[in-house]
Amino acid sequence: PSKRKPPDAGPNRRDARWAWAAIRFGFTPDEYEALTTTQLLLLQKADEELTVQEGETVRGAVEVAIANSCRKRSKKPIRLFEKVRAGVSVMSRSDAIRKMRGIESVMGGTNG
């Protein structure tokens, strides 16, 4: 077991959390400071979901690569990825912030 403290622990907790938001989502210090507690929690949940999705994508790619390496030469290889369909888009940052504010208002406050 590691004795290292997580980035959230210690006197640099605030800086570590901002660094996470800056690297993962491109927030400036002012944008990060403007986030409420609820928005930070929603952001952390979104980051968890993104991390899980990325991990599942890598796992699937490894499975396909292994299956292709074990296939018979006469068999057609499995495609490593599917092309993105037209009309599928990623939510913009401003849309995500607007959505977080809407969820926050339903949850009962701007700081909680």
Steps between C-alpha positions, in 0.01 A plus 500: 500500500623844406553756775463786249214739568246557223509839324195613700688472829727753662561874473504498118152354470353804325786518248479128431126518430545799267783318317268201449226726359749689282656187351182300458257774395709809415375722781686821584548587870215755482264252335586239760441744788157587356382137529274415791537192719219326313657579165834361619330178610323470164830566325670225699218258412530592132876440521441157657259406223743623234783300657286184504397555138862548393602184686223299336606632160860389556383161633285448190787595270733255674240222472461566126877514449546166680213342306649625172845368590354153568277482191562271210648662193190413298274692741431870462639709791261672740492878464688670780252787521175616349476830314304766686157544353403839363295692752678360805664784684673571826339754730675836490651638818245783521215249458651284774524798737141598419388144569692492831331825609159353417574185702636712782180707517292182520727368776410799712752776493811643354734389773387175610 
